[in-house]
Every structure is written in C-alpha cells, then in structure tokens.
C-alpha cells in the first residue's frame, strides 16, 4: 500500500464520518421543532464537507 492509497483511504473515512455526523444531527434536530437554524447549518456544513472529501478521495485514488 503506497502513500497515495493510504491518504485516499483516510480522506474517505473522514468524509464518511462527516456525512454520518451531518445526517445524525439533521435527523435529531428535525423532531425537536426548534426555530433555531444552527443545527441545520452545522449539518449542512458537515454533509457538504463529507461529500467534498469523498470526491477528493475518488480523484486521488484513480489509477493512471
């Protein structure tokens, strides 16, 4: 396993964690009915970050 594959695996794992955290925050804040947008903004930020990291890992992991 070379350094590029290890980096792509790490980035993919962090992206998965960010996606899961964003979805969990989103699901937990929906039934509360609070008028605050702070949890939804955090969830959106985590989901977008996770997607970006997953895309980066896919680009880095391509075989030339």
CNS distance restraints for C-alpha pairs under 8 A (distance, minus, plus):
assign (resid   1 and name CA) (resid   5 and name CA) 6.25 0.50 0.50
assign (resid   1 and name CA) (resid   6 and name CA) 6.78 0.50 0.50
assign (resid   2 and name CA) (resid   6 and name CA) 6.45 0.50 0.50
assign (resid   3 and name CA) (resid   7 and name CA) 6.09 0.50 0.50
assign (resid   4 and name CA) (resid   8 and name CA) 6.14 0.50 0.50
assign (resid   4 and name CA) (resid  60 and name CA) 7.15 0.50 0.50
assign (resid   4 and name CA) (resid  61 and name CA) 7.15 0.50 0.50
assign (resid   5 and name CA) (resid   9 and name CA) 6.12 0.50 0.50
assign (resid   5 and name CA) (resid  60 and name CA) 7.99 0.50 0.50
assign (resid   5 and name CA) (resid  61 and name CA) 6.23 0.50 0.50
assign (resid   6 and name CA) (resid  10 and name CA) 6.20 0.50 0.50
assign (resid   7 and name CA) (resid  11 and name CA) 6.11 0.50 0.50
assign (resid   7 and name CA) (resid  57 and name CA) 7.96 0.50 0.50
assign (resid   8 and name CA) (resid  12 and name CA) 5.99 0.50 0.50
assign (resid   8 and name CA) (resid  56 and name CA) 7.89 0.50 0.50
assign (resid   8 and name CA) (resid  57 and name CA) 4.67 0.50 0.50
assign (resid   8 and name CA) (resid  58 and name CA) 7.42 0.50 0.50
assign (resid   8 and name CA) (resid  60 and name CA) 6.17 0.50 0.50
assign (resid   8 and name CA) (resid  61 and name CA) 5.87 0.50 0.50
assign (resid   9 and name CA) (resid  13 and name CA) 6.14 0.50 0.50
assign (resid   9 and name CA) (resid  57 and name CA) 7.14 0.50 0.50
assign (resid  10 and name CA) (resid  14 and name CA) 6.25 0.50 0.50
assign (resid  11 and name CA) (resid  15 and name CA) 6.06 0.50 0.50
assign (resid  11 and name CA) (resid  53 and name CA) 6.01 0.50 0.50
assign (resid  11 and name CA) (resid  54 and name CA) 7.01 0.50 0.50
assign (resid  11 and name CA) (resid  56 and name CA) 7.67 0.50 0.50
assign (resid  11 and name CA) (resid  57 and name CA) 5.83 0.50 0.50
assign (resid  12 and name CA) (resid  16 and name CA) 6.17 0.50 0.50
assign (resid  12 and name CA) (resid  53 and name CA) 6.39 0.50 0.50
assign (resid  12 and name CA) (resid  54 and name CA) 5.21 0.50 0.50
assign (resid  12 and name CA) (resid  57 and name CA) 5.55 0.50 0.50
assign (resid  13 and name CA) (resid  17 and name CA) 6.28 0.50 0.50
assign (resid  14 and name CA) (resid  18 and name CA) 6.17 0.50 0.50
assign (resid  14 and name CA) (resid  50 and name CA) 7.26 0.50 0.50
assign (resid  14 and name CA) (resid  53 and name CA) 7.40 0.50 0.50
assign (resid  15 and name CA) (resid  19 and name CA) 6.16 0.50 0.50
assign (resid  15 and name CA) (resid  49 and name CA) 7.04 0.50 0.50
assign (resid  15 and name CA) (resid  50 and name CA) 3.96 0.50 0.50
assign (resid  15 and name CA) (resid  51 and name CA) 6.51 0.50 0.50
assign (resid  15 and name CA) (resid  52 and name CA) 7.51 0.50 0.50
assign (resid  15 and name CA) (resid  53 and name CA) 4.96 0.50 0.50
assign (resid  15 and name CA) (resid  54 and name CA) 5.40 0.50 0.50
assign (resid  16 and name CA) (resid  20 and name CA) 6.13 0.50 0.50
assign (resid  16 and name CA) (resid  50 and name CA) 6.19 0.50 0.50
assign (resid  16 and name CA) (resid  54 and name CA) 7.40 0.50 0.50
assign (resid  17 and name CA) (resid  21 and name CA) 6.03 0.50 0.50
assign (resid  17 and name CA) (resid  50 and name CA) 7.36 0.50 0.50
assign (resid  18 and name CA) (resid  22 and name CA) 6.05 0.50 0.50
assign (resid  18 and name CA) (resid  46 and name CA) 5.28 0.50 0.50
assign (resid  18 and name CA) (resid  47 and name CA) 6.24 0.50 0.50
assign (resid  18 and name CA) (resid  49 and name CA) 6.83 0.50 0.50
assign (resid  18 and name CA) (resid  50 and name CA) 4.84 0.50 0.50
assign (resid  19 and name CA) (resid  23 and name CA) 6.20 0.50 0.50
assign (resid  19 and name CA) (resid  46 and name CA) 6.23 0.50 0.50
assign (resid  19 and name CA) (resid  47 and name CA) 4.78 0.50 0.50
assign (resid  19 and name CA) (resid  48 and name CA) 7.87 0.50 0.50
assign (resid  19 and name CA) (resid  49 and name CA) 7.75 0.50 0.50
assign (resid  19 and name CA) (resid  50 and name CA) 4.93 0.50 0.50
assign (resid  19 and name CA) (resid  51 and name CA) 7.11 0.50 0.50
assign (resid  20 and name CA) (resid  24 and name CA) 6.07 0.50 0.50
assign (resid  20 and name CA) (resid  47 and name CA) 7.92 0.50 0.50
assign (resid  21 and name CA) (resid  25 and name CA) 6.08 0.50 0.50
assign (resid  21 and name CA) (resid  43 and name CA) 7.40 0.50 0.50
assign (resid  21 and name CA) (resid  46 and name CA) 7.01 0.50 0.50
assign (resid  21 and name CA) (resid  47 and name CA) 7.93 0.50 0.50
assign (resid  22 and name CA) (resid  26 and name CA) 6.09 0.50 0.50
assign (resid  22 and name CA) (resid  42 and name CA) 7.26 0.50 0.50
assign (resid  22 and name CA) (resid  43 and name CA) 4.12 0.50 0.50
assign (resid  22 and name CA) (resid  44 and name CA) 6.57 0.50 0.50
assign (resid  22 and name CA) (resid  45 and name CA) 7.60 0.50 0.50
assign (resid  22 and name CA) (resid  46 and name CA) 5.00 0.50 0.50
assign (resid  22 and name CA) (resid  47 and name CA) 5.17 0.50 0.50
assign (resid  23 and name CA) (resid  27 and name CA) 6.07 0.50 0.50
assign (resid  23 and name CA) (resid  43 and name CA) 6.62 0.50 0.50
assign (resid  23 and name CA) (resid  47 and name CA) 7.20 0.50 0.50
assign (resid  24 and name CA) (resid  28 and name CA) 6.02 0.50 0.50
assign (resid  25 and name CA) (resid  29 and name CA) 6.04 0.50 0.50
assign (resid  25 and name CA) (resid  39 and name CA) 6.71 0.50 0.50
assign (resid  25 and name CA) (resid  40 and name CA) 7.52 0.50 0.50
assign (resid  25 and name CA) (resid  42 and name CA) 7.96 0.50 0.50
assign (resid  25 and name CA) (resid  43 and name CA) 5.76 0.50 0.50
assign (resid  26 and name CA) (resid  30 and name CA) 6.25 0.50 0.50
assign (resid  26 and name CA) (resid  39 and name CA) 7.07 0.50 0.50
assign (resid  26 and name CA) (resid  40 and name CA) 6.03 0.50 0.50
assign (resid  26 and name CA) (resid  43 and name CA) 5.68 0.50 0.50
assign (resid  27 and name CA) (resid  31 and name CA) 7.55 0.50 0.50
assign (resid  28 and name CA) (resid  32 and name CA) 7.39 0.50 0.50
assign (resid  29 and name CA) (resid  33 and name CA) 7.38 0.50 0.50
assign (resid  29 and name CA) (resid  34 and name CA) 7.72 0.50 0.50
assign (resid  29 and name CA) (resid  39 and name CA) 6.55 0.50 0.50
assign (resid  29 and name CA) (resid  40 and name CA) 7.39 0.50 0.50
assign (resid  37 and name CA) (resid  41 and name CA) 6.09 0.50 0.50
assign (resid  38 and name CA) (resid  42 and name CA) 6.22 0.50 0.50
assign (resid  39 and name CA) (resid  43 and name CA) 6.08 0.50 0.50
assign (resid  40 and name CA) (resid  44 and name CA) 6.05 0.50 0.50
assign (resid  41 and name CA) (resid  45 and name CA) 6.13 0.50 0.50
assign (resid  42 and name CA) (resid  46 and name CA) 6.18 0.50 0.50
assign (resid  43 and name CA) (resid  47 and name CA) 6.11 0.50 0.50
assign (resid  44 and name CA) (resid  48 and name CA) 6.09 0.50 0.50
assign (resid  45 and name CA) (resid  49 and name CA) 6.06 0.50 0.50
assign (resid  46 and name CA) (resid  50 and name CA) 6.00 0.50 0.50
assign (resid  47 and name CA) (resid  51 and name CA) 6.17 0.50 0.50
assign (resid  48 and name CA) (resid  52 and name CA) 6.15 0.50 0.50
assign (resid  49 and name CA) (resid  53 and name CA) 6.15 0.50 0.50
assign (resid  50 and name CA) (resid  54 and name CA) 6.15 0.50 0.50
assign (resid  51 and name CA) (resid  55 and name CA) 6.20 0.50 0.50
assign (resid  52 and name CA) (resid  56 and name CA) 6.14 0.50 0.50
assign (resid  53 and name CA) (resid  57 and name CA) 6.13 0.50 0.50
assign (resid  54 and name CA) (resid  58 and name CA) 6.24 0.50 0.50
assign (resid  55 and name CA) (resid  59 and name CA) 6.26 0.50 0.50
assign (resid  56 and name CA) (resid  60 and name CA) 6.13 0.50 0.50
assign (resid  57 and name CA) (resid  61 and name CA) 5.88 0.50 0.50
assign (resid  58 and name CA) (resid  62 and name CA) 6.45 0.50 0.50
